Amino acid sequence: MKNKEYFQNHMPGNVCFGCGIHNRDGLQIKSFWEGEEAVCAWQSKEKYHGWPKLMNGGIIATLIDCHCMGSAMAHAYKSEGRPLDSEPEYRYATGSLNIKYLEPTANDKPVELRAQVIEVKDRKTTLHCDFYCEGIKTVEAEVIAIRVFDSSKNKIQNIFK
C-alpha cells in the first residue's frame, strides 16, 4: 500500500518516547491499517540492544505498548466512521501490558508488529499483538488500552474508572 496513513501523524503534540512524532530522540514508530490489522514496521539501532546483537526487552515492550495505544485510538475513529484527523480527538494510556517473550529478537533486523482489537467495552480496548523478526514470531502480548482523553469533554479522564 502506497501512501499509508500513519496513526501517529494524527496525535497533535505527541512527545512520547515510543510514538511521538515530536520526539526526535524517540523511537518514532509508524502504525497503519492493513485490513483489520494494525501494522508497524520498525528498524532498531545498535544502541537499543540488550545482549550483543539482541534487542532490549524494554524496547520491545515500548514498541508493543505504543503501537497498541495508537491502534486503539485509530480503531475508535474507524468504528465511528470518521477520519483520523477529525474531532473529537481521543488519546489512550496503558491499562495493562502482558508480554510473552517467545524467542530472542535480533537487534540488527527489521521487526514487524501486528495488532488486532479483540474487544471494546466503554473506554477499554483489549488488543492482541504479535511481534515478528524475519517472519518468526518472537513476542506476543495482550494489551488493555484505556481512553483517557476525549476532546469533546475537554479533560483527562481517570484511568482507574
Secondary structure, DSSP 8 states (H G I E B T S, - for coil): --S---GGGGSTT---TTT-TT-TTS----EEEETTEEEEEE---GGGBSSTTBB-HHHHHHHHHHHHHHHHHHHHHHHTT--TTSSS-EEEEEEEEEEEE-S--BSSS-EEEEEEEEEEETTEEEEEEEEEETTEEEEEEEEEEEEEEETTTTEE--TT-
